[in-house]
Amino acid sequence: MKNIPLPKLLISELWAFFKQYGVITNVTLEKSKSAATVFFKEIISAESASQATSVMQIPKIEIIYNVGQKQSEEEIKKAKELELEKKEAMR
């Protein structure tokens, strides 16, 4: 996605919106580009999410669907570290 306003460019905001489409495996943010990538466990979930007409009630957010994009080991490691940090913060 691109054109995400900075106040909404949060993993928690994106996760809350996109979880309705299926199991999310990772969310990466590119704040310098006002962009994010949401990774789903199933392709059908990503396809459904790509059809969303108004993401988080903000029409200017543009969804770009790319089924061929794979997560790198670095992205997977970072996602796991973030998940652990979130769990630690909740304690």
A tleap script that builds the chain and sets N, CA, C and O, in Angstrom:
source leaprc.protein.ff14SB
mol = sequence {
  NMET LYS ASN ILE PRO LEU PRO LYS LEU LEU
  ILE SER GLU LEU TRP ALA PHE PHE LYS GLN
  TYR GLY VAL ILE THR ASN VAL THR LEU GLU
  LYS SER LYS SER ALA ALA THR VAL PHE PHE
  LYS GLU ILE ILE SER ALA GLU SER ALA SER
  GLN ALA THR SER VAL MET GLN ILE PRO LYS
  ILE GLU ILE ILE TYR ASN VAL GLY GLN LYS
  GLN SER GLU GLU GLU ILE LYS LYS ALA LYS
  GLU LEU GLU LEU GLU LYS LYS GLU ALA MET
  CARG
}
set mol.1.N position { 0.831 -1.167 0.000 }
set mol.1.CA position { 0.000 0.000 0.000 }
set mol.1.C position { 0.876 1.230 0.000 }
set mol.1.O position { 2.011 1.206 0.477 }
set mol.2.N position { 0.342 2.291 -0.535 }
set mol.2.CA position { 1.058 3.552 -0.478 }
set mol.2.C position { 0.066 4.669 -0.180 }
set mol.2.O position { -1.150 4.478 -0.212 }
set mol.3.N position { 0.628 5.842 0.110 }
set mol.3.CA position { -0.162 7.028 0.484 }
set mol.3.C position { -0.841 6.876 1.840 }
set mol.3.O position { -1.944 7.382 2.042 }
set mol.4.N position { -0.201 6.195 2.751 }
set mol.4.CA position { -0.766 5.999 4.088 }
set mol.4.C position { -0.362 7.184 4.965 }
set mol.4.O position { 0.829 7.458 5.111 }
set mol.5.N position { -1.328 7.888 5.548 }
set mol.5.CA position { -0.984 8.995 6.444 }
set mol.5.C position { -0.159 8.476 7.630 }
set mol.5.O position { -0.441 7.403 8.163 }
set mol.6.N position { 0.848 9.231 8.034 }
set mol.6.CA position { 1.742 8.780 9.104 }
set mol.6.C position { 1.018 8.355 10.380 }
set mol.6.O position { 1.434 7.373 10.996 }
set mol.7.N position { -0.056 9.048 10.813 }
set mol.7.CA position { -0.735 8.581 12.030 }
set mol.7.C position { -1.345 7.172 11.891 }
set mol.7.O position { -1.578 6.497 12.894 }
set mol.8.N position { -1.596 6.742 10.670 }
set mol.8.CA position { -2.169 5.409 10.423 }
set mol.8.C position { -1.107 4.390 10.014 }
set mol.8.O position { -1.404 3.203 9.887 }
set mol.9.N position { 0.123 4.845 9.809 }
set mol.9.CA position { 1.193 3.960 9.371 }
set mol.9.C position { 1.793 3.247 10.586 }
set mol.9.O position { 2.947 3.459 10.959 }
set mol.10.N position { 0.968 2.403 11.176 }
set mol.10.CA position { 1.326 1.634 12.365 }
set mol.10.C position { 0.956 0.178 12.129 }
set mol.10.O position { -0.079 -0.119 11.533 }
set mol.11.N position { 1.802 -0.722 12.597 }
set mol.11.CA position { 1.507 -2.148 12.438 }
set mol.11.C position { 0.162 -2.482 13.053 }
set mol.11.O position { -0.620 -3.227 12.464 }
set mol.12.N position { -0.118 -1.938 14.235 }
set mol.12.CA position { -1.378 -2.253 14.917 }
set mol.12.C position { -2.592 -1.799 14.117 }
set mol.12.O position { -3.592 -2.515 14.059 }
set mol.13.N position { -2.522 -0.628 13.501 }
set mol.13.CA position { -3.639 -0.119 12.689 }
set mol.13.C position { -3.863 -1.001 11.454 }
set mol.13.O position { -4.990 -1.380 11.139 }
set mol.14.N position { -2.771 -1.312 10.773 }
set mol.14.CA position { -2.885 -2.126 9.561 }
set mol.14.C position { -3.346 -3.542 9.888 }
set mol.14.O position { -4.178 -4.112 9.182 }
set mol.15.N position { -2.799 -4.107 10.966 }
set mol.15.CA position { -3.176 -5.456 11.379 }
set mol.15.C position { -4.668 -5.507 11.709 }
set mol.15.O position { -5.376 -6.420 11.284 }
set mol.16.N position { -5.133 -4.522 12.468 }
set mol.16.CA position { -6.544 -4.495 12.868 }
set mol.16.C position { -7.467 -4.440 11.645 }
set mol.16.O position { -8.510 -5.093 11.627 }
set mol.17.N position { -7.091 -3.671 10.637 }
set mol.17.CA position { -7.930 -3.563 9.448 }
set mol.17.C position { -7.874 -4.830 8.595 }
set mol.17.O position { -8.916 -5.339 8.180 }
set mol.18.N position { -6.682 -5.340 8.330 }
set mol.18.CA position { -6.524 -6.434 7.370 }
set mol.18.C position { -6.792 -7.820 7.938 }
set mol.18.O position { -6.916 -8.770 7.164 }
set mol.19.N position { -6.887 -7.976 9.242 }
set mol.19.CA position { -7.133 -9.308 9.805 }
set mol.19.C position { -8.480 -9.872 9.377 }
set mol.19.O position { -8.689 -11.084 9.434 }
set mol.20.N position { -9.387 -9.017 8.953 }
set mol.20.CA position { -10.692 -9.483 8.477 }
set mol.20.C position { -10.580 -10.300 7.187 }
set mol.20.O position { -11.514 -11.017 6.828 }
set mol.21.N position { -9.455 -10.198 6.498 }
set mol.21.CA position { -9.276 -10.907 5.236 }
set mol.21.C position { -8.588 -12.253 5.377 }
set mol.21.O position { -8.631 -13.068 4.455 }
set mol.22.N position { -7.951 -12.498 6.520 }
set mol.22.CA position { -7.287 -13.776 6.708 }
set mol.22.C position { -6.116 -13.660 7.665 }
set mol.22.O position { -5.885 -12.613 8.270 }
set mol.23.N position { -5.385 -14.752 7.787 }
set mol.23.CA position { -4.252 -14.816 8.708 }
set mol.23.C position { -3.086 -14.010 8.135 }
set mol.23.O position { -2.625 -14.257 7.021 }
set mol.24.N position { -2.623 -13.042 8.923 }
set mol.24.CA position { -1.503 -12.193 8.533 }
set mol.24.C position { -0.224 -12.810 9.092 }
set mol.24.O position { -0.176 -13.209 10.256 }
set mol.25.N position { 0.805 -12.883 8.263 }
set mol.25.CA position { 2.081 -13.430 8.732 }
set mol.25.C position { 3.096 -12.344 9.041 }
set mol.25.O position { 4.028 -12.567 9.814 }
set mol.26.N position { 2.924 -11.160 8.441 }
set mol.26.CA position { 3.872 -10.070 8.697 }
set mol.26.C position { 3.329 -8.761 8.138 }
set mol.26.O position { 2.530 -8.744 7.201 }
set mol.27.N position { 3.784 -7.670 8.738 }
set mol.27.CA position { 3.505 -6.335 8.223 }
set mol.27.C position { 4.823 -5.571 8.266 }
set mol.27.O position { 5.472 -5.502 9.310 }
set mol.28.N position { 5.215 -5.001 7.138 }
set mol.28.CA position { 6.422 -4.184 7.116 }
set mol.28.C position { 6.036 -2.751 6.770 }
set mol.28.O position { 5.121 -2.508 5.982 }
set mol.29.N position { 6.750 -1.814 7.373 }
set mol.29.CA position { 6.485 -0.391 7.165 }
set mol.29.C position { 7.661 0.271 6.474 }
set mol.29.O position { 8.819 -0.064 6.727 }
set mol.30.N position { 7.351 1.212 5.601 }
set mol.30.CA position { 8.357 2.051 4.962 }
set mol.30.C position { 7.918 3.490 5.174 }
set mol.30.O position { 7.325 4.112 4.292 }
set mol.31.N position { 8.221 4.010 6.364 }
set mol.31.CA position { 7.733 5.341 6.733 }
set mol.31.C position { 8.205 6.426 5.779 }
set mol.31.O position { 7.452 7.359 5.498 }
set mol.32.N position { 9.431 6.332 5.271 }
set mol.32.CA position { 9.943 7.352 4.356 }
set mol.32.C position { 9.134 7.417 3.056 }
set mol.32.O position { 9.141 8.436 2.366 }
set mol.33.N position { 8.441 6.330 2.731 }
set mol.33.CA position { 7.628 6.275 1.508 }
set mol.33.C position { 6.132 6.304 1.805 }
set mol.33.O position { 5.316 6.218 0.888 }
set mol.34.N position { 5.762 6.426 3.100 }
set mol.34.CA position { 4.349 6.349 3.505 }
set mol.34.C position { 3.707 5.077 2.955 }
set mol.34.O position { 2.591 5.097 2.435 }
set mol.35.N position { 4.441 3.972 3.082 }
set mol.35.CA position { 4.002 2.707 2.486 }
set mol.35.C position { 4.124 1.564 3.481 }
set mol.35.O position { 4.828 1.658 4.486 }
set mol.36.N position { 3.420 0.484 3.175 }
set mol.36.CA position { 3.475 -0.720 3.999 }
set mol.36.C position { 3.177 -1.931 3.123 }
set mol.36.O position { 2.572 -1.826 2.055 }
set mol.37.N position { 3.628 -3.090 3.618 }
set mol.37.CA position { 3.324 -4.354 2.955 }
set mol.37.C position { 2.722 -5.283 3.993 }
set mol.37.O position { 3.274 -5.458 5.079 }
set mol.38.N position { 1.597 -5.873 3.655 }
set mol.38.CA position { 0.932 -6.844 4.530 }
set mol.38.C position { 1.072 -8.205 3.862 }
set mol.38.O position { 0.705 -8.380 2.700 }
set mol.39.N position { 1.605 -9.163 4.608 }
set mol.39.CA position { 1.788 -10.525 4.095 }
set mol.39.C position { 0.739 -11.441 4.715 }
set mol.39.O position { 0.544 -11.435 5.930 }
set mol.40.N position { 0.070 -12.222 3.886 }
set mol.40.CA position { -0.952 -13.153 4.347 }
set mol.40.C position { -0.467 -14.590 4.204 }
set mol.40.O position { 0.396 -14.894 3.380 }
set mol.41.N position { -1.032 -15.455 5.013 }
set mol.41.CA position { -0.693 -16.877 4.948 }
set mol.41.C position { -1.208 -17.497 3.655 }
set mol.41.O position { -0.544 -18.345 3.058 }
set mol.42.N position { -2.376 -17.077 3.231 }
set mol.42.CA position { -3.013 -17.651 2.043 }
set mol.42.C position { -3.133 -16.608 0.931 }
set mol.42.O position { -3.441 -15.445 1.194 }
set mol.43.N position { -2.894 -17.022 -0.285 }
set mol.43.CA position { -3.013 -16.119 -1.428 }
set mol.43.C position { -4.430 -15.575 -1.552 }
set mol.43.O position { -4.616 -14.405 -1.888 }
set mol.44.N position { -5.420 -16.401 -1.287 }
set mol.44.CA position { -6.819 -15.958 -1.400 }
set mol.44.C position { -7.102 -14.784 -0.461 }
set mol.44.O position { -7.897 -13.903 -0.788 }
set mol.45.N position { -6.456 -14.774 0.698 }
set mol.45.CA position { -6.628 -13.665 1.644 }
set mol.45.C position { -6.047 -12.378 1.068 }
set mol.45.O position { -6.655 -11.313 1.166 }
set mol.46.N position { -4.868 -12.489 0.468 }
set mol.46.CA position { -4.240 -11.320 -0.148 }
set mol.46.C position { -5.082 -10.803 -1.315 }
set mol.46.O position { -5.223 -9.594 -1.504 }
set mol.47.N position { -5.633 -11.723 -2.087 }
set mol.47.CA position { -6.486 -11.316 -3.206 }
set mol.47.C position { -7.724 -10.582 -2.714 }
set mol.47.O position { -8.126 -9.573 -3.293 }
set mol.48.N position { -8.323 -11.087 -1.652 }
set mol.48.CA position { -9.504 -10.428 -1.083 }
set mol.48.C position { -9.150 -9.044 -0.554 }
set mol.48.O position { -9.867 -8.074 -0.797 }
set mol.49.N position { -8.044 -8.962 0.166 }
set mol.49.CA position { -7.623 -7.677 0.735 }
set mol.49.C position { -7.319 -6.661 -0.366 }
set mol.49.O position { -7.552 -5.464 -0.194 }
set mol.50.N position { -6.805 -7.136 -1.482 }
set mol.50.CA position { -6.448 -6.217 -2.569 }
set mol.50.C position { -7.680 -5.570 -3.194 }
set mol.50.O position { -7.562 -4.579 -3.916 }
set mol.51.N position { -8.845 -6.117 -2.925 }
set mol.51.CA position { -10.088 -5.571 -3.469 }
set mol.51.C position { -10.744 -4.543 -2.547 }
set mol.51.O position { -11.776 -3.971 -2.896 }
set mol.52.N position { -10.153 -4.305 -1.373 }
set mol.52.CA position { -10.724 -3.335 -0.424 }
set mol.52.C position { -10.813 -1.966 -1.095 }
set mol.52.O position { -9.846 -1.495 -1.696 }
set mol.53.N position { -11.963 -1.343 -0.990 }
set mol.53.CA position { -12.165 -0.065 -1.675 }
set mol.53.C position { -11.749 1.132 -0.828 }
set mol.53.O position { -11.287 2.136 -1.371 }
set mol.54.N position { -11.901 1.046 0.468 }
set mol.54.CA position { -11.511 2.161 1.331 }
set mol.54.C position { -10.782 1.594 2.549 }
set mol.54.O position { -11.405 1.096 3.488 }
set mol.55.N position { -9.474 1.677 2.516 }
set mol.55.CA position { -8.657 1.124 3.594 }
set mol.55.C position { -8.693 2.076 4.780 }
set mol.55.O position { -8.313 3.241 4.658 }
set mol.56.N position { -9.145 1.586 5.918 }
set mol.56.CA position { -9.200 2.360 7.159 }
set mol.56.C position { -9.946 3.679 6.966 }
set mol.56.O position { -9.597 4.684 7.587 }
set mol.57.N position { -10.954 3.684 6.124 }
set mol.57.CA position { -11.782 4.865 5.850 }
set mol.57.C position { -11.012 5.997 5.166 }
set mol.57.O position { -11.444 7.149 5.220 }
set mol.58.N position { -9.886 5.694 4.527 }
set mol.58.CA position { -9.068 6.717 3.871 }
set mol.58.C position { -8.954 6.374 2.384 }
set mol.58.O position { -8.149 5.524 2.001 }
set mol.59.N position { -9.760 7.034 1.548 }
set mol.59.CA position { -9.795 6.687 0.117 }
set mol.59.C position { -8.472 6.853 -0.623 }
set mol.59.O position { -8.254 6.174 -1.627 }
set mol.60.N position { -7.581 7.729 -0.165 }
set mol.60.CA position { -6.347 7.965 -0.922 }
set mol.60.C position { -5.315 6.847 -0.768 }
set mol.60.O position { -4.337 6.811 -1.515 }
set mol.61.N position { -5.515 5.929 0.189 }
set mol.61.CA position { -4.591 4.807 0.331 }
set mol.61.C position { -4.771 3.885 -0.873 }
set mol.61.O position { -5.880 3.448 -1.178 }
set mol.62.N position { -3.675 3.602 -1.541 }
set mol.62.CA position { -3.706 2.769 -2.741 }
set mol.62.C position { -3.117 1.392 -2.434 }
set mol.62.O position { -2.005 1.284 -1.918 }
set mol.63.N position { -3.869 0.352 -2.755 }
set mol.63.CA position { -3.398 -1.020 -2.563 }
set mol.63.C position { -2.738 -1.502 -3.842 }
set mol.63.O position { -3.287 -1.363 -4.935 }
set mol.64.N position { -1.556 -2.069 -3.689 }
set mol.64.CA position { -0.831 -2.655 -4.820 }
set mol.64.C position { -0.656 -4.130 -4.494 }
set mol.64.O position { 0.035 -4.488 -3.540 }
set mol.65.N position { -1.281 -4.976 -5.287 }
set mol.65.CA position { -1.255 -6.427 -5.027 }
set mol.65.C position { -0.123 -7.058 -5.805 }
set mol.65.O position { -0.014 -6.872 -7.017 }
set mol.66.N position { 0.733 -7.815 -5.102 }
set mol.66.CA position { 1.854 -8.482 -5.737 }
set mol.66.C position { 1.980 -9.886 -5.157 }
set mol.66.O position { 2.592 -10.067 -4.104 }
set mol.67.N position { 1.421 -10.855 -5.816 }
set mol.67.CA position { 1.430 -12.225 -5.314 }
set mol.67.C position { 2.830 -12.831 -5.333 }
set mol.67.O position { 3.103 -13.772 -4.588 }
set mol.68.N position { 3.714 -12.308 -6.166 }
set mol.68.CA position { 5.041 -12.895 -6.301 }
set mol.68.C position { 6.036 -12.462 -5.242 }
set mol.68.O position { 7.127 -13.027 -5.170 }
set mol.69.N position { 5.702 -11.487 -4.424 }
set mol.69.CA position { 6.664 -10.994 -3.438 }
set mol.69.C position { 6.814 -11.989 -2.297 }
set mol.69.O position { 5.826 -12.441 -1.718 }
set mol.70.N position { 8.024 -12.316 -1.987 }
set mol.70.CA position { 8.322 -13.249 -0.904 }
set mol.70.C position { 9.025 -12.512 0.223 }
set mol.70.O position { 9.744 -11.540 -0.010 }
set mol.71.N position { 8.816 -12.976 1.436 }
set mol.71.CA position { 9.492 -12.397 2.578 }
set mol.71.C position { 10.928 -12.907 2.644 }
set mol.71.O position { 11.186 -14.099 2.476 }
set mol.72.N position { 11.832 -12.007 2.886 }
set mol.72.CA position { 13.215 -12.419 3.068 }
set mol.72.C position { 13.390 -12.948 4.486 }
set mol.72.O position { 12.558 -12.701 5.360 }
set mol.73.N position { 14.460 -13.664 4.701 }
set mol.73.CA position { 14.747 -14.179 6.043 }
set mol.73.C position { 14.894 -13.028 7.023 }
set mol.73.O position { 14.488 -13.141 8.180 }
set mol.74.N position { 15.469 -11.923 6.570 }
set mol.74.CA position { 15.646 -10.739 7.415 }
set mol.74.C position { 14.292 -10.177 7.859 }
set mol.74.O position { 14.120 -9.811 9.022 }
set mol.75.N position { 13.324 -10.109 6.923 }
set mol.75.CA position { 11.993 -9.608 7.261 }
set mol.75.C position { 11.295 -10.537 8.255 }
set mol.75.O position { 10.634 -10.072 9.183 }
set mol.76.N position { 11.440 -11.829 8.064 }
set mol.76.CA position { 10.822 -12.793 8.970 }
set mol.76.C position { 11.425 -12.666 10.363 }
set mol.76.O position { 10.702 -12.667 11.359 }
set mol.77.N position { 12.752 -12.556 10.431 }
set mol.77.CA position { 13.438 -12.405 11.718 }
set mol.77.C position { 12.986 -11.127 12.426 }
set mol.77.O position { 12.714 -11.139 13.627 }
set mol.78.N position { 12.907 -10.031 11.679 }
set mol.78.CA position { 12.488 -8.753 12.252 }
set mol.78.C position { 11.051 -8.837 12.776 }
set mol.78.O position { 10.748 -8.308 13.846 }
set mol.79.N position { 10.179 -9.494 12.033 }
set mol.79.CA position { 8.786 -9.643 12.456 }
set mol.79.C position { 8.693 -10.434 13.755 }
set mol.79.O position { 7.911 -10.089 14.641 }
set mol.80.N position { 9.483 -11.488 13.869 }
set mol.80.CA position { 9.479 -12.293 15.092 }
set mol.80.C position { 9.993 -11.486 16.269 }
set mol.80.O position { 9.459 -11.588 17.374 }
set mol.81.N position { 11.036 -10.677 16.041 }
set mol.81.CA position { 11.569 -9.828 17.109 }
set mol.81.C position { 10.537 -8.803 17.562 }
set mol.81.O position { 10.384 -8.559 18.759 }
set mol.82.N position { 9.832 -8.205 16.611 }
set mol.82.CA position { 8.789 -7.231 16.953 }
set mol.82.C position { 7.665 -7.885 17.746 }
set mol.82.O position { 7.144 -7.299 18.695 }
set mol.83.N position { 7.300 -9.079 17.362 }
set mol.83.CA position { 6.242 -9.807 18.070 }
set mol.83.C position { 6.660 -10.081 19.511 }
set mol.83.O position { 5.857 -9.933 20.432 }
set mol.84.N position { 7.915 -10.479 19.706 }
set mol.84.CA position { 8.421 -10.716 21.062 }
set mol.84.C position { 8.424 -9.424 21.878 }
set mol.84.O position { 8.066 -9.427 23.056 }
set mol.85.N position { 8.830 -8.321 21.246 }
set mol.85.CA position { 8.824 -7.027 21.931 }
set mol.85.C position { 7.418 -6.644 22.353 }
set mol.85.O position { 7.216 -6.138 23.457 }
set mol.86.N position { 6.429 -6.883 21.471 }
set mol.86.CA position { 5.043 -6.560 21.810 }
set mol.86.C position { 4.577 -7.386 22.999 }
set mol.86.O position { 3.911 -6.865 23.893 }
set mol.87.N position { 4.920 -8.664 23.017 }
set mol.87.CA position { 4.524 -9.536 24.127 }
set mol.87.C position { 5.176 -9.090 25.425 }
set mol.87.O position { 4.539 -9.097 26.478 }
set mol.88.N position { 6.458 -8.698 25.355 }
set mol.88.CA position { 7.172 -8.232 26.533 }
set mol.88.C position { 6.549 -6.943 27.068 }
set mol.88.O position { 6.417 -6.766 28.279 }
set mol.89.N position { 6.173 -6.060 26.173 }
set mol.89.CA position { 5.580 -4.776 26.562 }
set mol.89.C position { 4.211 -4.967 27.224 }
set mol.89.O position { 3.793 -4.142 28.037 }
set mol.90.N position { 3.525 -6.039 26.880 }
set mol.90.CA position { 2.191 -6.290 27.427 }
set mol.90.C position { 2.248 -6.893 28.834 }
set mol.90.O position { 1.236 -6.958 29.532 }
set mol.91.N position { 3.429 -7.327 29.234 }
set mol.91.CA position { 3.558 -7.952 30.562 }
set mol.91.C position { 3.573 -6.943 31.661 }
set mol.91.O position { 3.675 -7.308 32.833 }
savepdb mol mol.pdb
quit
